[in-house]
């Protein structure tokens, strides 16, 4: 029997978290000035801490040797990839210039978020059915949500990096953060993107856990 890494997609997810961390580092350069961000730099530190925590969780949970649990996690990761595409599409829609009537766009964004949540719930159902245990269904749902969150976070950072305005004509552009209350649009956009990335990383697993707890009770479980 092979190791637990491949069937649970542990290594690819760790690489994705590291890629997001690298993208975050590029966006926050120069790092010694991160402390100038709002909340004494917490706006920039929070997504980095979340991504490091993701790597630790993937290393810890993904090394399971139980075949049924590995199948549940694999199923959750695959559903999470699809849900992650929905989150990336939601980010792309949110980056569009405001239209005279933005109601349809808002409905589409909400629909994409709901669709992602439904997939996390389905991961809970499938995990419970495959592994024969509602606990495994809950873990599969969280695993699925974390997979999606990494993709959503990556989309936010990529969009922020590509849309970043040219550096202002000053030797220390980071001083712009000192006047955030009346700051320039580029500063506000960066802070918004960091908060969005943190929200994906923090709230997706929590929502996935809640949905997994409910959805894993729906289908009767069976032992593999």
C-alpha positions in Angstrom: 0.0 0.0 0.0 1.4 3.4 -0.9 1.8 6.4 1.4 -1.1 8.6 2.5 0.2 11.6 0.6 -0.9 10.9 -2.9 -4.5 9.7 -2.4 -5.4 12.7 -0.2 -3.7 15.2 -2.6 -1.7 16.3 0.5 1.5 17.4 -1.4 -0.3 19.3 -4.2 -2.3 21.2 -1.5 0.8 22.0 0.4 2.5 23.3 -2.8 -0.6 25.4 -3.5 -0.5 26.9 0.0 3.2 27.7 -0.4 2.5 29.3 -3.8 -0.1 31.5 -2.2 2.4 32.4 0.5 4.9 33.3 -2.1 2.4 35.5 -3.9 1.5 37.1 -0.6 5.1 37.8 0.0 5.5 39.4 -3.4 2.5 41.6 -2.8 3.7 42.8 0.6 7.3 43.6 -0.4 9.2 45.2 1.3 8.5 43.0 4.2 10.0 45.2 6.9 7.3 47.7 6.2 4.4 45.4 6.8 4.0 46.8 10.3 2.7 50.0 8.8 -0.4 48.2 7.6 -3.7 48.7 9.6 -4.0 46.9 13.0 -0.2 47.2 13.6 0.5 45.0 10.6 -2.1 42.3 11.4 -3.8 42.9 8.0 -0.7 41.6 6.3 0.3 39.0 8.9 -3.1 37.3 9.2 -3.2 35.7 5.8 0.4 34.5 6.2 -0.3 32.9 9.5 -3.4 31.2 8.0 -1.4 29.8 5.1 1.2 28.4 7.4 -1.5 26.8 9.5 -3.0 25.3 6.4 0.4 23.6 5.6 0.5 22.2 9.1 -3.1 20.9 8.9 -2.4 19.3 5.5 0.7 17.6 6.9 -1.2 16.4 10.0 -4.5 15.1 8.5 -3.2 14.1 5.1 -0.8 11.5 6.4 -3.7 9.2 7.6 -3.1 5.5 6.8 -6.8 4.5 6.9 -7.9 3.7 3.3 -11.5 4.8 3.8 -10.5 8.1 5.3 -8.0 8.7 2.4 -10.8 8.0 -0.1 -13.1 10.5 1.8 -10.4 13.2 1.7 -9.6 12.6 -1.9 -13.3 13.0 -2.8 -13.4 16.1 -0.7 -10.3 17.6 -2.4 -11.7 16.9 -5.9 -15.0 18.6 -5.0 -13.0 21.4 -3.4 -11.2 22.0 -6.6 -14.5 22.5 -8.4 -15.8 24.7 -5.6 -12.5 26.6 -5.8 -13.2 27.5 -9.4 -16.5 28.9 -8.3 -14.7 31.1 -5.7 -12.2 32.2 -8.3 -15.0 33.2 -10.6 -16.6 35.1 -7.8 -13.4 37.0 -7.3 -13.2 37.8 -11.0 -16.7 39.1 -11.0 -16.0 41.3 -8.0 -13.1 42.8 -9.8 -15.2 44.1 -12.7 -15.9 47.8 -12.9 -19.2 48.7 -11.4 -22.1 48.8 -13.9 -25.2 51.0 -13.8 -27.2 47.9 -12.7 -25.0 45.6 -10.7 -27.9 43.5 -9.3 -27.3 40.6 -11.7 -23.6 40.5 -10.9 -24.3 40.5 -7.2 -26.7 37.6 -7.7 -24.2 35.7 -9.7 -21.5 36.2 -7.1 -23.9 35.0 -4.4 -24.9 32.1 -6.5 -21.2 31.1 -6.9 -20.6 31.2 -3.2 -23.7 29.2 -2.5 -22.7 26.6 -5.1 -19.3 26.3 -3.5 -20.9 25.7 -0.1 -23.2 23.1 -1.5 -20.2 21.2 -2.9 -18.6 21.3 0.6 -21.7 19.8 2.0 -21.7 17.1 -0.6 -18.2 16.3 0.3 -19.5 15.7 3.8 -22.2 13.4 2.5 -19.8 11.5 0.4 -17.1 11.3 3.1 -19.6 9.9 5.6 -20.9 7.4 3.1 -17.4 6.3 2.0 -15.8 6.0 5.4 -18.9 4.9 7.2 -18.4 7.6 9.9 -19.9 11.1 10.2 -16.6 12.3 11.7 -14.8 11.4 8.4 -17.6 13.2 6.6 -17.0 16.3 8.7 -13.2 16.1 8.0 -13.8 15.6 4.3 -16.0 18.7 4.2 -13.4 20.8 6.0 -10.7 19.4 3.6 -12.8 20.4 0.7 -13.4 23.9 2.0 -9.7 24.4 2.7 -8.9 23.3 -0.9 -11.3 25.9 -2.2 -10.1 28.6 0.1 -6.5 28.2 -1.2 -7.8 28.7 -4.8 -10.0 31.7 -3.7 -7.0 33.2 -1.9 -4.8 32.7 -4.9 -7.3 34.4 -7.1 -7.6 37.4 -4.8 -3.8 37.8 -4.6 -3.4 37.4 -8.4 -6.1 39.9 -9.1 -4.6 42.4 -6.6 -1.1 42.0 -8.1 -2.3 42.4 -11.7 -4.5 45.4 -10.8 -1.9 47.1 -8.7 -1.4 50.7 -9.6 2.1 51.9 -10.6 4.2 52.9 -7.6 3.7 56.5 -6.6 6.6 58.9 -7.2 8.1 58.8 -3.7 11.1 57.1 -2.1 8.9 55.4 0.5 5.4 54.5 -0.9 4.6 52.6 2.3 4.2 55.9 4.1 0.9 56.1 2.3 -0.4 53.6 4.8 0.0 56.1 7.6 -2.9 58.1 6.1 -5.1 55.1 5.3 -8.2 56.9 6.5 -7.7 59.3 3.5 -5.4 57.0 1.7 -5.0 56.5 -2.0 -7.1 54.0 -4.0 -4.1 51.6 -4.5 -3.6 51.4 -0.7 -7.2 50.8 0.0 -7.3 48.1 -2.8 -4.4 46.3 -1.2 -5.9 46.3 2.2 -9.2 45.1 0.8 -7.5 42.2 -1.0 -5.6 41.2 2.1 -8.8 41.2 4.1 -10.6 39.2 1.4 -7.8 36.6 1.3 -7.9 36.2 5.1 -11.7 35.9 5.0 -11.5 33.0 2.5 -8.8 31.3 4.6 -10.6 31.7 7.9 -14.3 31.4 7.2 -14.3 28.7 4.5 -13.2 25.9 6.8 -15.6 27.1 9.5 -18.5 27.1 7.0 -17.3 23.8 5.6 -17.3 22.3 9.2 -20.9 23.6 9.8 -22.1 22.2 6.4 -20.3 19.0 6.9 -21.8 18.5 10.3 -25.3 18.9 8.9 -24.9 17.2 5.5 -23.0 14.2 6.8 -26.1 13.2 8.7 -28.2 13.1 5.5 -27.0 10.0 3.7 -26.9 6.7 5.6 -23.2 5.8 6.1 -21.8 2.4 5.4 -18.5 0.8 6.1 -16.2 0.2 3.1 
